[in-house]
Amino acid sequence: MKEQAIFYHAGCPVCVAAEQQLADAIDSARFNAEIVHLGESKSRISEAESAGVASVPALVIAGQPFHINLGAAIADLK
């Protein structure tokens, strides 16, 4: 069974660059990857917060958040 990986971002240039790197790097045989643009999907901000995301871009793998770069704080996206 594949693990879930969710990449949350806000659409800024840093986020888009990280998304492109992620698309090339993630092992699709091991992970079901989902890209969530929180600027366009504001209804998912609370989901990101619940997963421990404090700023974007961030990748959540198996419930563990990994912050890629200090970008926009989740509070700034609300």
NORQUI-V152542 format. One record per pair of residues at least 12 apart in sequence whose ideal C-beta (glycine too) atoms are under 10 Angstrom apart, sorted by the first residue. I is the first residue (numbers start at 1). J is the second residue. Records with the same first field share a line. If there is no record, write none. Layout:
I: J + J
This chain:
1: 32
2: 27 + 28 + 29 + 30 + 31 + 32 + 33
3: 27 + 30 + 31 + 32 + 33 + 61 + 62 + 63
4: 31 + 32 + 33 + 34 + 60 + 61 + 62 + 63
5: 22 + 26 + 27 + 28 + 30 + 31 + 32 + 33 + 34 + 35 + 59 + 60 + 61 + 62 + 66
6: 31 + 32 + 33 + 34 + 35 + 36 + 44 + 47 + 48 + 51 + 53 + 58 + 59 + 60 + 61 + 63 + 65
7: 19 + 22 + 23 + 26 + 33 + 34 + 35 + 36 + 37 + 56 + 57 + 58 + 59 + 60 + 61 + 66 + 68
8: 34 + 35 + 36 + 37 + 38 + 41 + 44 + 45 + 47 + 48 + 49 + 51 + 53 + 55 + 56 + 57 + 58 + 59 + 60 + 65 + 67 + 68 + 74 + 77
9: 22 + 35 + 36 + 37 + 38 + 39 + 48 + 56 + 57 + 58 + 59 + 68 + 71 + 72
10: 36 + 37 + 38 + 39 + 40 + 55 + 56 + 57 + 71 + 72 + 73 + 74 + 76 + 77
11: 37 + 38 + 39 + 40 + 56 + 57 + 72
12: 39 + 56 + 57 + 69 + 71 + 72
13: 71
14: 56 + 57 + 68 + 69 + 70 + 71 + 72
15: 35 + 37 + 38 + 39 + 56 + 57 + 58 + 68 + 69 + 71 + 72
16: 37 + 57
17: 57 + 68 + 69
18: 56 + 57 + 58 + 59 + 68 + 69 + 71
19: 35 + 37 + 57 + 59 + 68
21: 57 + 68
22: 35 + 57 + 59 + 68
23: 35
26: 59 + 61
30: 61
31: 61 + 62
33: 59 + 61
34: 60
36: 48 + 53 + 56 + 58 + 60
37: 56
38: 53 + 56 + 57 + 58 + 72 + 74 + 77 + 78
39: 56 + 72 + 77
42: 77 + 78
45: 74 + 75 + 77 + 78
46: 74 + 78
47: 60
48: 60 + 65 + 74 + 77
49: 74 + 75 + 77 + 78
50: 63
51: 63 + 64 + 65
52: 64 + 65 + 66 + 67
53: 65 + 66 + 67 + 73 + 74
54: 67 + 70 + 73 + 74 + 75
55: 67 + 68 + 69 + 70 + 71 + 72 + 73 + 74 + 75 + 76 + 77
56: 68 + 69 + 70 + 71 + 72 + 73 + 74 + 76 + 77
57: 69 + 70 + 71 + 72
58: 71 + 74
